Amino acid sequence: MNSKPYAKKVQVQAQINGEPVEFLCEPRQTLLEVLRESLGLTGAKEGCSNGNCGACSVLLDGVLVNACLVLAVEIQDKRVLTIEGLAPREGLHPLQEEFLRQGAVQCGFCTPGMILSAKALLDHNPHPGESEIRRWLAGNLCRCTGYEKIVRAVQAAAERLSQQEAAVEVKP
């Protein structure tokens, strides 16, 4: 008789990047592990595994979370947005474009988490000031930049998104 306790796998159904997804996972597996290893969504990075670096940031039902701190079983019947699902079918999201334009990416390791943190902020407040941007990005560590270009990229994206929204409202 084998005395090793093996966890029974759990079936989870959720919506990831707008698509219905079904997967099996162990109850102890994190959302980050399942995203990267089971679903092949490698945009969220494993940095610290304890919620301090923000490299694994995703949106769970519109709320910014660290995927390393969420158990995969907790996303049952919920919506997850990763960096892979942010861009429209063709092109890039304005945040992604502005990170490129402003030179806010260097090694790129923190970039997906930074962009999703900025998305959560702009969903919450489409017109943030610099101090609010810095507060929202405080949970994301970057060892390559001084954050100035990142803040400018978020400001520029906020302006572009605001202009796009105004243009849509003007159309009859």
C-alpha positions, 0 to 999 in steps of 0.5 A, a space after each residue: 500500500 502506498 502511503 504517499 498522499 496524492 491530491 485529487 485533481 479538481 476540474 476548473 471552468 473559467 474565462 481566460 482572455 475572453 475564452 471559456 477554459 476548462 482545466 484540471 489542477 491540484 488544489 495547491 496549484 497557483 493560478 500562475 503555475 496553471 497559466 504558465 505550465 498548463 495553459 501556455 500563457 507565459 506572459 505572467 512571470 514568476 519573480 518572487 512567488 510571494 506577492 512582492 514583485 508584481 511580475 505575475 499580475 493579472 486581472 481577476 474579475 477586473 481586480 488586480 491580483 498576483 497570480 502567485 498568491 491565487 489558487 487556481 481552484 479559486 478562479 472557478 466561474 471567474 474571468 481572468 485577463 492576462 497580458 496575452 488577452 489585453 491587445 485587440 485582435 489586430 494591433 496593440 492596446 494603447 498601454 502596450 503602444 505607449 510602453 514601446 513609444 516611451 521606452 518604458 521597457 528594458 529587459 521586459 520581465 516586469 512589463 506585463 505586470 506593469 501594463 496590467 497594473 496600469 490597466 487596472 488603474 485606468 479602469 478605476 480612474 481614466 485620468 490619474 495624476 502622477 502620484 496616483 500612477 506611482 501608487 498603483 505601480 508600487 507593487 511592481 518592481 523593476 530593476 532596469 528603469 527609474 520608473 519615469 518612462 513607465 509613468 510617462 507611458 501610463 500618462 500618455 496611454 490615459 490621454 490616448 484612451 480619453 481621446 478615443 473615448 471622446 471621439 466615440 461619444 461624438 459620433 452620431 
